[in-house]
Amino acid sequence: MQADFARRRLAQGLVAVMFAASLVVAGPAAPKAHAIPGWANPCNLPGGKTVCKKAADGAKWLYDKSGADSLVEGMSEAIDFASDPLGYMEQKVRSGAKGMFSAFGEELTGKKPGKPKKGKGD
């Protein structure tokens, strides 16, 4: 009785796998993107470069002022933490230690943080 049940489950699983494989093989392909010809781009029209530059600057200003940057940053940090919590914590500890050393580096070493080391002749 258990063997019959196991055989039935195996057959159902096999049918499901074959159905999924047939969908992948015979399914519709993604449509190909078509490139827009250069004459259809409004930035290529006379005076269009100036308008496109002003639009890009305005979009950047709106993005900077809207707070979307902090929302995107927060979501990426949440996803990073969810995918690898220990790695996320390690990254934050390393970042904090690096920031603390750069803040107190001058007091600890007596050198300005912006000056690179020179050769043996020092």
C-alpha positions in Angstrom: 0.0 0.0 0.0 2.8 2.4 0.8 4.7 1.4 -2.3 1.6 2.2 -4.4 1.3 5.6 -2.7 5.1 6.3 -3.3 4.8 5.2 -6.9 1.8 7.6 -7.4 3.7 10.5 -5.9 6.7 9.8 -8.0 4.6 9.7 -11.2 2.9 13.0 -10.2 6.3 14.6 -9.6 7.6 13.3 -12.9 4.6 14.7 -14.7 5.1 18.1 -13.0 8.8 18.2 -13.9 8.1 17.3 -17.6 5.3 20.0 -17.8 7.7 22.6 -16.4 10.4 21.6 -18.8 8.0 21.8 -21.7 7.0 25.3 -20.7 10.6 26.4 -20.6 11.4 24.8 -24.0 8.2 25.6 -25.9 7.3 28.8 -24.1 7.2 32.2 -25.7 10.5 34.0 -26.1 11.1 37.5 -24.9 10.5 40.1 -27.6 13.6 41.7 -29.1 14.3 45.4 -28.5 14.5 47.6 -31.5 17.0 50.5 -31.6 15.5 53.9 -32.2 17.1 55.6 -35.2 19.2 58.7 -34.6 16.8 61.1 -36.4 13.9 60.1 -34.0 15.9 61.1 -30.9 14.7 64.5 -29.8 18.2 65.3 -28.4 19.7 65.2 -31.9 17.4 68.0 -33.1 18.7 71.6 -33.3 18.8 72.9 -29.8 17.8 69.5 -28.4 21.1 68.9 -26.6 20.5 72.0 -24.4 17.0 71.0 -23.7 18.0 67.4 -22.9 20.9 68.6 -20.6 18.4 70.9 -18.7 16.0 68.0 -18.4 18.7 65.7 -17.1 19.8 68.4 -14.6 16.3 68.9 -13.5 15.7 65.2 -13.0 18.9 64.9 -11.0 17.8 67.9 -8.8 14.4 66.3 -8.3 16.0 63.0 -7.4 18.3 64.6 -4.9 15.6 66.6 -3.2 12.9 63.9 -3.2 14.5 61.6 -0.7 14.4 58.7 -3.1 18.1 58.2 -2.7 17.6 57.4 1.0 14.8 55.1 0.2 16.9 53.2 -2.3 19.8 53.1 0.1 17.6 51.8 2.9 16.0 49.1 0.7 19.4 47.9 -0.5 20.7 47.7 3.1 17.7 45.7 4.1 18.1 43.3 1.2 21.8 43.0 2.0 21.1 42.3 5.6 18.4 39.7 4.7 20.6 37.9 2.3 23.7 37.7 4.5 23.3 39.1 8.1 26.8 38.1 9.3 28.5 39.6 6.2 26.4 42.8 6.6 27.5 43.1 10.2 31.1 42.5 9.3 31.0 45.1 6.6 29.5 47.7 9.1 32.1 46.9 11.7 34.9 47.3 9.1 33.4 50.5 7.9 33.1 51.9 11.4 36.7 50.9 12.3 38.0 52.5 9.1 36.0 55.7 9.8 37.2 55.8 13.4 40.8 55.4 12.4 40.6 58.0 9.7 39.0 60.4 12.2 41.6 59.8 14.9 44.5 58.8 12.7 46.2 62.1 13.0 46.3 61.9 16.8 47.3 58.3 16.7 50.1 58.5 14.2 51.0 62.1 14.1 50.6 62.3 10.4 48.0 64.1 8.3 45.6 61.6 6.7 45.8 63.2 3.3 49.6 63.0 2.9 50.9 59.8 1.2 54.1 58.2 2.4 57.3 59.0 0.5 60.2 56.8 -0.3 63.2 55.9 1.9 64.7 59.4 1.7 62.3 60.8 4.4 
